[in-house]
Amino acid sequence: MKLILRNDVENLGRYGETVRVAPGFARNYLLPKGFAVLATDGNLRQLEAERDAYLKKAAARLANANEVKARLESLTLSFQRKAGEDGKLFGSVTLHDIGDALKAQGYEIARRDILLAEHHVKTTGEFTVSVKLHHDVKAEVKGVVTAEG
């Protein structure tokens, strides 16, 4: 089935692209959520009319993401956890903990946009976490885990 994307869809395409997808994917996901419309002549003309406004909004979102990236990369998140003598934590630092720490700093980041090499940190020391701010912008945030007491 041939569709025109109305939003950026990860692993499929960006706004305005014409894509071919399975009919079930289109019927059950893309069309009901408003992510795409059928590729008809009328829809193509309407897309061309809306394209300039969309490109201006996209440029503003990209500029905002780059601004937030600069602030995030200067940030260091600190966590204190109970740990054994060898530096192994009795718990862990999870994506949820990182999201809460970012929220405490004033950044509203969805957990799905926080990318950690493993799903959690289990040792004391430094680690780096990637934060997806825009499909073209990722920020690298430093974190430090120290032992309590």
C-alpha positions as a Markdown table, in Angstrom:
| # | Residue | x | y | z |
|---|---|---|---|---|
| 1 | Met | 0.0 | 0.0 | 0.0 |
| 2 | Lys | 1.4 | 3.4 | -1.0 |
| 3 | Leu | 1.1 | 6.2 | 1.7 |
| 4 | Ile | 2.3 | 9.7 | 2.3 |
| 5 | Leu | 3.8 | 10.2 | 5.8 |
| 6 | Arg | 2.3 | 13.1 | 7.8 |
| 7 | Asn | 4.8 | 12.7 | 10.7 |
| 8 | Asp | 8.3 | 11.4 | 11.0 |
| 9 | Val | 8.1 | 7.6 | 11.7 |
| 10 | Glu | 11.2 | 6.0 | 13.0 |
| 11 | Asn | 12.7 | 3.2 | 10.8 |
| 12 | Leu | 10.2 | 4.1 | 8.0 |
| 13 | Gly | 10.6 | 7.7 | 6.8 |
| 14 | Arg | 10.2 | 11.4 | 7.4 |
| 15 | Tyr | 7.3 | 13.8 | 6.8 |
| 16 | Gly | 6.3 | 14.1 | 3.2 |
| 17 | Glu | 7.9 | 10.9 | 1.9 |
| 18 | Thr | 5.9 | 8.4 | -0.1 |
| 19 | Val | 6.4 | 4.9 | 1.3 |
| 20 | Arg | 5.2 | 1.4 | 0.5 |
| 21 | Val | 4.0 | -0.6 | 3.5 |
| 22 | Ala | 2.0 | -3.7 | 4.2 |
| 23 | Pro | -1.7 | -3.1 | 4.1 |
| 24 | Gly | -2.2 | -4.3 | 7.7 |
| 25 | Phe | 0.5 | -1.9 | 9.1 |
| 26 | Ala | -1.2 | 1.0 | 7.2 |
| 27 | Arg | -4.8 | 0.0 | 8.3 |
| 28 | Asn | -4.0 | -0.8 | 11.9 |
| 29 | Tyr | -1.3 | 1.7 | 12.8 |
| 30 | Leu | -0.4 | 4.4 | 10.4 |
| 31 | Leu | -3.8 | 5.6 | 9.2 |
| 32 | Pro | -5.7 | 5.5 | 12.5 |
| 33 | Lys | -3.0 | 7.4 | 14.4 |
| 34 | Gly | -2.8 | 10.0 | 11.6 |
| 35 | Phe | 0.8 | 9.3 | 10.8 |
| 36 | Ala | 0.0 | 8.8 | 7.1 |
| 37 | Val | -2.6 | 9.3 | 4.4 |
| 38 | Leu | -3.2 | 7.5 | 1.2 |
| 39 | Ala | -1.0 | 8.6 | -1.7 |
| 40 | Thr | -3.7 | 10.3 | -3.9 |
| 41 | Asp | -3.3 | 13.3 | -6.2 |
| 42 | Gly | -5.3 | 15.5 | -3.8 |
| 43 | Asn | -3.3 | 14.5 | -0.8 |
| 44 | Leu | 0.0 | 15.2 | -2.7 |
| 45 | Arg | -1.2 | 18.7 | -3.6 |
| 46 | Gln | -2.3 | 19.4 | 0.0 |
| 47 | Leu | 1.1 | 18.2 | 1.2 |
| 48 | Glu | 2.9 | 20.6 | -1.1 |
| 49 | Ala | 0.8 | 23.5 | 0.2 |
| 50 | Glu | 1.7 | 22.6 | 3.9 |
| 51 | Arg | 5.4 | 21.8 | 3.3 |
| 52 | Asp | 6.8 | 25.4 | 3.9 |
| 53 | Ala | 5.1 | 25.7 | 7.3 |
| 54 | Tyr | 6.3 | 22.3 | 8.3 |
| 55 | Leu | 9.9 | 23.0 | 7.3 |
| 56 | Lys | 9.9 | 26.2 | 9.4 |
| 57 | Lys | 8.6 | 24.3 | 12.4 |
| 58 | Ala | 11.2 | 21.6 | 11.8 |
| 59 | Ala | 14.0 | 24.1 | 11.7 |
| 60 | Ala | 12.8 | 25.7 | 15.0 |
| 61 | Arg | 12.7 | 22.2 | 16.6 |
| 62 | Leu | 16.2 | 21.4 | 15.4 |
| 63 | Ala | 17.6 | 24.7 | 16.7 |
| 64 | Asn | 15.9 | 24.1 | 20.1 |
| 65 | Ala | 17.3 | 20.6 | 20.2 |
| 66 | Asn | 20.9 | 21.9 | 19.5 |
| 67 | Glu | 20.4 | 24.5 | 22.3 |
| 68 | Val | 19.3 | 21.8 | 24.8 |
| 69 | Lys | 22.2 | 19.6 | 23.7 |
| 70 | Ala | 24.7 | 22.2 | 24.6 |
| 71 | Arg | 23.2 | 22.6 | 28.1 |
| 72 | Leu | 22.9 | 18.9 | 28.6 |
| 73 | Glu | 26.5 | 18.1 | 27.6 |
| 74 | Ser | 27.8 | 20.4 | 30.3 |
| 75 | Leu | 25.7 | 18.6 | 32.9 |
| 76 | Thr | 27.0 | 15.8 | 35.2 |
| 77 | Leu | 24.4 | 13.6 | 37.0 |
| 78 | Ser | 25.4 | 12.3 | 40.4 |
| 79 | Phe | 24.0 | 9.2 | 42.1 |
| 80 | Gln | 24.8 | 7.7 | 45.5 |
| 81 | Arg | 24.1 | 4.0 | 46.1 |
| 82 | Lys | 25.0 | 1.4 | 48.6 |
| 83 | Ala | 28.0 | -0.6 | 47.2 |
| 84 | Gly | 30.3 | -3.4 | 48.3 |
| 85 | Glu | 34.1 | -3.0 | 48.7 |
| 86 | Asp | 34.8 | -3.9 | 45.1 |
| 87 | Gly | 32.6 | -1.1 | 43.8 |
| 88 | Lys | 29.7 | -3.3 | 42.8 |
| 89 | Leu | 26.3 | -1.7 | 43.6 |
| 90 | Phe | 23.7 | -3.6 | 45.7 |
| 91 | Gly | 21.1 | -2.1 | 43.4 |
| 92 | Ser | 21.6 | -0.3 | 40.2 |
| 93 | Val | 21.1 | 3.0 | 38.4 |
| 94 | Thr | 18.3 | 2.6 | 35.9 |
| 95 | Leu | 16.9 | 4.6 | 33.0 |
| 96 | His | 14.1 | 5.6 | 35.4 |
| 97 | Asp | 16.7 | 7.1 | 37.9 |
| 98 | Ile | 18.4 | 8.9 | 35.1 |
| 99 | Gly | 15.1 | 10.3 | 33.9 |
| 100 | Asp | 14.2 | 11.5 | 37.4 |
| 101 | Ala | 17.7 | 13.2 | 37.8 |
| 102 | Leu | 17.2 | 15.0 | 34.4 |
| 103 | Lys | 13.7 | 16.0 | 35.5 |
| 104 | Ala | 15.1 | 17.4 | 38.8 |
| 105 | Gln | 17.5 | 19.5 | 36.7 |
| 106 | Gly | 14.6 | 20.9 | 34.7 |
| 107 | Tyr | 14.7 | 18.7 | 31.6 |
| 108 | Glu | 11.6 | 16.8 | 30.6 |
| 109 | Ile | 13.0 | 13.8 | 28.7 |
| 110 | Ala | 10.9 | 10.6 | 28.0 |
| 111 | Arg | 12.6 | 7.4 | 29.1 |
| 112 | Arg | 12.4 | 5.9 | 25.6 |
| 113 | Asp | 14.7 | 8.8 | 24.5 |
| 114 | Ile | 17.4 | 7.9 | 27.1 |
| 115 | Leu | 19.9 | 5.4 | 25.6 |
| 116 | Leu | 22.2 | 3.5 | 27.9 |
| 117 | Ala | 24.7 | 0.8 | 26.7 |
| 118 | Glu | 23.2 | -1.6 | 29.2 |
| 119 | His | 19.7 | -1.1 | 30.8 |
| 120 | His | 21.3 | -0.1 | 34.1 |
| 121 | Val | 24.6 | 0.8 | 35.8 |
| 122 | Lys | 25.8 | -1.7 | 38.4 |
| 123 | Thr | 29.2 | -0.4 | 39.4 |
| 124 | Thr | 30.6 | 2.8 | 40.9 |
| 125 | Gly | 32.4 | 5.2 | 38.7 |
| 126 | Glu | 31.6 | 7.3 | 35.6 |
| 127 | Phe | 29.3 | 6.4 | 32.8 |
| 128 | Thr | 27.9 | 8.1 | 29.7 |
| 129 | Val | 24.3 | 8.1 | 28.6 |
| 130 | Ser | 22.9 | 9.3 | 25.3 |
| 131 | Val | 19.8 | 11.4 | 25.1 |
| 132 | Lys | 17.8 | 11.6 | 21.9 |
| 133 | Leu | 16.5 | 15.1 | 21.5 |
| 134 | His | 15.7 | 15.1 | 17.8 |
| 135 | His | 16.1 | 12.5 | 15.1 |
| 136 | Asp | 19.3 | 14.2 | 14.1 |
| 137 | Val | 20.5 | 15.4 | 17.6 |
| 138 | Lys | 21.8 | 13.2 | 20.4 |
| 139 | Ala | 23.4 | 14.6 | 23.6 |
| 140 | Glu | 26.0 | 12.7 | 25.6 |
| 141 | Val | 25.4 | 13.2 | 29.4 |
| 142 | Lys | 28.0 | 12.3 | 32.0 |
| 143 | Gly | 27.0 | 10.4 | 35.1 |
| 144 | Val | 28.9 | 9.5 | 38.3 |
| 145 | Val | 27.9 | 6.8 | 40.7 |
| 146 | Thr | 29.5 | 7.0 | 44.2 |
| 147 | Ala | 29.2 | 4.7 | 47.2 |
| 148 | Glu | 27.1 | 5.9 | 50.1 |
| 149 | Gly | 29.0 | 6.6 | 53.4 |
